[in-house]
Amino acid sequence: MKFVDEASIKVEAGKGGSGCLSFRREKFIERGGPDGGDGGNGGSIYFVGDDALNTLVDFRFQPRYRAQTGEGGRGKDQTGAKGDDVYIRIPLGTSIFDDDTEEFVGEISTVDETMLIAKGGYHGLGNVRFKSSTNRAPRQTTPGAPGEVRNLRLELKLIADVGLLGLPNAGKSTLIRAVSAARPKVADYPFTTLVPNLGVVRLGDYRSFVIADIPGLIEGAAGGAGLGVQFLKHLSRTKLLLHLIDIAPIDGSNPVENYRIIEEELKKYSEGIAAKDRWVVFTKSDLMPADEVAKKIREISSQLDISGPRYQISAITGDGTQSLTFAIAHYLEELAQRVENKELGAVEAGSEEQIRGEIHQHSLERRAERLSRRQGKIVDDSNQENGPDVQVHYEP
């Protein structure tokens, strides 16, 4: 199963500066001759790989990029300044296509990899370039050439940073609708989610993460019951799990038992997934008065051995969702920084065994992703036939 993020942008390289038509004019100097300088080259546009980014959501808000035009030439044989280049940061693994010809342009797969995507226009020539023994006072110049203009389509195969757990009707789809532009089906009956839904949560410029809503789990899911088992493998590739607990289940079930059912299914399915960092999110707090909600949460928490953070939200009213998303973003940023520090420390120590022992667990997934992107596909632990491709779309 592939989750594809797409964005279309227009890039315009800068036009070259025109050449100058000028003759030397100084007191007491006759026939000074031509001295018009060349223009400057137009600025070019480059893509640069950045492993701090993991979505294309920012291109939805800035779909057009334009480089600076080169300055025109001046007298006294002065050349115009070159236009500034534009460097656009994109996530690793992004494939670039020409939107007009459908041609594959290339792919950014390594950190700080730079790709010229639109070349700036060549500078115009001043009249000093045309002087000769037979043409002492040339009046010819050339204009600067226009820069390249391209319509591009960016594609990025996504891996969710955050996965949502919970029984059917725990509020997973409602939460993803509240914090992102994804619009999964929401209804008051179980199994409204039949395939995973991905949403991109944007908190500001160059700050976002991907959240995945998989079909609800039921008792016996690890043995094949229900729909969620075929998508559980995707949770192994997330960095954080949110376990959603409905504090007022519509079927009158016990929230404590519901929590234990899901936890037991995770342990049966994979010890690795069960050992992942997991936060508890109490949902549908709008269905009760605030004092009853607080009392209910205290009762549930006292019966459960919850070691991670706990949050209380109402996805319908938006209460608590902002603090939750900012906490997630902060956690993911800290996690990335810890991994980077471990890698740097291992390299400085120069110990091959230390590199293998301390870093392998953290970097294996990222290295596998980069390798698979170079081969033109994304590593997918599940069978492609288990479900359809899921397209991620944004609302402008």
Beta strands, then each sheet from edge to edge (+ up, - down):
strand 1: 3-12
strand 2: 45-50
strand 3: 64-66
strand 4: 86-91
strand 5: 94-98
strand 6: 104-108
strand 7: 114-118
strand 8: 149-158
strand 9: 162-165
strand 10: 197-204
strand 11: 207-213
strand 12: 240-246
strand 13: 278-283
strand 14: 310-312
strand 15: 390-392
sheet 1: 3+ 1+ 8- 5+ 6-
sheet 2: 3+ 1+ 15+
sheet 3: 4+ 2+ 7-
sheet 4: 10+ 11- 9- 12- 13- 14-
end
